[in-house]
Each structure stands twice: as C-alpha cells, then as structure tokens.
Amino acid sequence: MISPAQIQSCIEQGLECTLAQVTGDGRHFEAMIISPAFRGLRRIQQHQLVYHALGDRMREEIHALSMQTYTPEEWAARQR
C-alpha cells in the first residue's frame, strides 16, 4: 500500500514544486501542490502534470486523488 509520503515524493521528483503536501488513508488521498510549472495552465492541465509525475501509480496504487493546485503567485495572493 502506498503512503502519502511516497506520493508526495513522486510529485516532488517529477514536478518542480514550491510546496507539496499529501494526506490520505492508503487509498484515498488529498494533495496541495504549489508549482511554478502551473503558470499559464488551466486547472485540468495542472492536474495532468501531477498525474504525469505519478505515472503508473495513478492506475495501480492510488484509488482517488483530490488536488488543489496553485502557482506561487496564486498561493501568495491567498495568504493575504
């Protein structure tokens, strides 16, 4: 069974991240990811980048992944 830490590591290795946090119960996970790679992309394209970073794990080990994705600028604006 895959852990939240393993998913977080895969995301961080496959995608330039300012921040990646993953929580979950072993089958259902939630991720918050801040990445400059998301600049200029629609939300679905951002999610596709994360899916690409996770590769086959999305089909084989992760049953569900809910994501919140932000550019560093979007995240900074939310913190005000």
C-alpha positions, 0 to 999 in steps of 0.5 A, spaced: 500 500 500 502 506 498 503 512 503 502 519 502 509 520 503 511 516 497 506 520 493 508 526 495 515 524 493 513 522 486 510 529 485 516 532 488 521 528 483 517 529 477 514 536 478 518 542 480 514 544 486 514 550 491 510 546 496 507 539 496 503 536 501 499 529 501 494 526 506 490 520 505 488 513 508 492 508 503 487 509 498 484 515 498 488 521 498 488 529 498 494 533 495 496 541 495 501 542 490 504 549 489 508 549 482 511 554 478 510 549 472 502 551 473 503 558 470 499 559 464 495 552 465 488 551 466 486 547 472 485 540 468 492 541 465 495 542 472 492 536 474 495 532 468 502 534 470 501 531 477 498 525 474 504 525 469 509 525 475 505 519 478 505 515 472 503 508 473 501 509 480 495 513 478 492 506 475 495 501 480 496 504 487 492 510 488 484 509 488 482 517 488 486 523 488 483 530 490 488 536 488 488 543 489 493 546 485 496 553 485 502 557 482 506 561 487 503 567 485 496 564 486 498 561 493 501 568 495 495 572 493 491 567 498 495 568 504 493 575 504 
